[in-house]
Amino acid sequence: MNPKVLIDGEFVLEKFPQKGGWTYVLFPNLEKPKSYFGMLKVSGKIDSYKLEEVTLMPFGSGKLFLPVNAKIRKAIQKKEGDTVKLWLTPLLEEGVETDFSQETIFSCIKEEPEAWRNFQLLSKEKRQEELQEILRFQIEEKKIEKLVQLIDRLRF
């Protein structure tokens, strides 16, 4: 069976303006899923680079974006303002919800290898404290904000 194609096209790499801001691709015509946390796991390619189990994250305006870390940018030799070719397929069937759990947080942090290494260096107690700081919120956007802040802190 052929996978359902979610994204197939050319997009411009953008960057959040703050210091250390993420480079990303915004999908203006892709609504966030109705799942609990609004994230979507996908696989595919960016230019010729294979993407395996990456996470599209909510942008805040009901749209989704793909963070493009330094490892990927180096491999495809692209930077902010450059155009990339994307082909993505969802990993879960449409309508299947995923809970926002510690595993979801781990998956997002792992997409930034330096952040994941630094997270692993934290004491077990500090890691648990960071996870609970994210999970304690009921509002989806607040959880996303706290997760992004954690990853940003861990990257440096």
C-alpha positions in Angstrom: 0.0 0.0 0.0 1.3 3.4 -0.9 1.7 5.9 1.9 -0.6 8.9 2.0 1.4 12.0 0.9 0.8 14.9 3.3 3.3 17.4 1.8 4.9 17.5 -1.6 6.4 20.8 -2.7 8.9 23.5 -2.4 9.1 25.7 0.7 11.3 28.5 2.1 13.4 28.0 5.2 12.4 30.6 7.8 13.9 31.5 11.2 12.4 32.7 14.5 13.9 36.1 15.1 15.1 35.7 18.7 18.7 34.7 19.4 19.2 31.0 18.9 15.8 30.9 17.1 14.9 27.7 15.3 15.1 27.4 11.5 11.8 25.9 10.2 9.4 25.4 7.3 5.9 26.7 7.9 3.0 24.9 6.2 0.3 27.6 5.8 -2.2 25.2 4.2 -1.8 22.4 6.7 -4.1 22.5 9.7 -2.9 21.1 13.0 -4.5 17.7 13.8 -7.2 17.4 16.3 -5.0 15.2 18.5 -4.5 16.2 22.1 -1.2 18.1 21.6 -1.6 19.1 18.0 1.7 17.6 16.8 2.1 15.2 13.9 4.8 12.6 13.4 5.9 12.3 9.8 8.6 10.7 7.6 9.9 11.7 4.2 12.6 13.8 2.6 13.9 17.3 2.7 15.9 17.7 -0.6 17.8 14.4 -0.7 18.0 14.1 3.1 15.9 11.3 4.6 13.6 12.3 7.5 12.6 9.5 9.8 10.0 10.1 12.5 10.2 13.8 12.8 7.6 16.0 14.4 5.5 18.8 12.9 4.7 21.2 15.7 1.9 23.7 16.1 2.8 27.2 15.1 0.2 28.9 17.3 -2.0 30.1 14.4 -3.5 26.7 13.9 -0.8 25.8 11.4 2.1 23.4 11.6 5.8 23.8 11.1 8.8 21.5 10.7 11.9 22.5 12.8 15.0 22.0 10.6 18.0 21.5 12.9 21.7 22.3 12.1 22.5 18.7 11.3 19.9 18.7 8.5 20.8 22.2 7.3 24.4 21.2 7.0 23.6 18.0 5.2 21.4 19.8 2.6 23.7 22.9 2.6 20.8 25.3 3.1 20.1 28.3 5.4 17.3 30.7 6.2 15.8 32.1 3.0 16.7 29.1 0.8 14.1 26.9 -0.9 13.9 23.2 0.0 11.9 20.4 -1.6 9.8 18.5 0.9 8.0 15.2 0.6 6.3 14.0 3.8 3.9 11.2 4.8 2.1 10.9 8.2 3.2 8.0 10.5 -0.2 7.6 12.1 -3.5 7.2 10.4 -5.7 10.3 10.2 -7.9 10.7 13.2 -5.7 8.6 15.5 -4.8 10.7 18.6 -1.5 10.6 20.4 -1.3 11.6 24.1 1.2 14.1 25.1 3.5 12.1 27.4 7.1 12.0 28.5 7.8 9.9 25.3 6.4 12.8 23.2 8.7 15.2 25.0 11.7 12.9 24.6 10.9 12.5 20.9 10.9 16.3 20.4 14.1 16.9 22.3 15.8 14.1 20.4 15.2 16.0 17.2 17.9 18.5 18.4 20.9 16.2 19.1 22.8 18.8 21.2 19.7 19.4 23.3 19.2 15.7 23.8 22.8 15.2 24.9 22.5 18.0 27.4 19.1 16.7 28.7 20.8 13.3 29.4 23.5 15.1 31.4 20.9 16.5 33.8 20.4 14.6 37.0 17.4 12.2 37.1 15.6 14.6 39.5 16.2 17.6 37.3 15.0 15.8 34.1 11.8 14.8 36.0 11.3 18.4 37.2 11.6 19.7 33.6 9.1 17.1 32.4 6.6 17.9 35.1 7.0 21.6 34.4 5.7 21.0 30.9 3.1 18.4 31.7 1.5 20.3 34.5 -0.2 22.7 32.1 -3.7 22.0 30.8 -3.5 24.5 27.9 -1.9 23.0 24.8 -0.2 26.2 23.7 1.4 26.6 27.1 2.8 23.1 27.0 4.3 23.8 23.5 5.8 27.1 24.8 7.4 25.4 27.7 8.7 22.5 25.5 10.3 25.0 23.1 11.8 27.0 25.9 13.3 23.8 27.4 14.8 22.7 24.0 16.2 26.2 23.5 17.9 26.2 27.0 19.3 22.7 26.3 20.8 23.6 22.9 23.4 26.0 24.5 
